[in-house]
Amino acid sequence: MRQHFTQPRRTFRLPVQWFPDVSANRNIGNMDFAEFADAADGSGTFLGLDEC
């Protein structure tokens, strides 16, 4: 599902310490943009994924 195409102005902030995780997962196709945007907090900042 490519939600970012249906929501063209959707964004999230990414602190520098999380860039390697997001970049690697995007490059290998493990996660898409929408999954990271969905994981952003109420202020729109991605602060990592909660691991179970």
C-alpha positions as CSV (number, residue, x, y, z in Angstrom):
1,M,0.0,0.0,0.0
2,R,1.5,3.3,-1.0
3,Q,-0.4,5.8,1.1
4,H,2.1,8.6,0.5
5,F,0.9,8.9,-3.1
6,T,-2.7,9.5,-1.8
7,Q,-1.4,11.9,0.9
8,P,1.2,14.0,-1.1
9,R,1.9,16.5,1.7
10,R,2.3,14.0,4.5
11,T,5.5,14.5,6.4
12,F,7.3,13.5,9.6
13,R,10.4,14.9,11.4
14,L,13.3,12.6,11.8
15,P,16.0,13.1,14.5
16,V,19.4,12.3,13.1
17,Q,20.0,9.3,15.3
18,W,17.0,7.5,13.6
19,F,18.1,8.3,10.0
20,P,20.2,5.1,9.6
21,D,17.2,2.9,10.6
22,V,14.8,4.6,8.3
23,S,17.2,4.8,5.4
24,A,18.1,1.1,5.7
25,N,14.6,-0.1,6.0
26,R,13.5,2.1,3.0
27,N,16.4,0.9,0.8
28,I,15.7,-2.8,1.3
29,G,12.0,-2.3,1.0
30,N,11.3,-3.6,4.5
31,M,9.1,-0.6,5.4
32,D,7.5,2.2,3.4
33,F,7.1,5.9,4.1
34,A,3.6,5.5,5.4
35,E,4.7,3.1,8.1
36,F,7.3,5.5,9.4
37,A,4.8,8.4,9.3
38,D,2.2,6.3,11.1
39,A,4.8,5.6,13.9
40,A,5.5,9.3,14.4
41,D,4.4,10.8,17.7
42,G,1.7,13.5,18.2
43,S,4.1,16.2,17.2
44,G,4.9,14.4,13.9
45,T,8.4,13.3,15.0
46,F,9.6,9.7,14.4
47,L,11.3,8.5,17.6
48,G,11.9,4.9,16.7
49,L,9.8,1.8,16.6
50,D,8.6,0.1,19.7
51,E,9.9,-3.5,19.6
52,C,7.8,-6.2,21.3
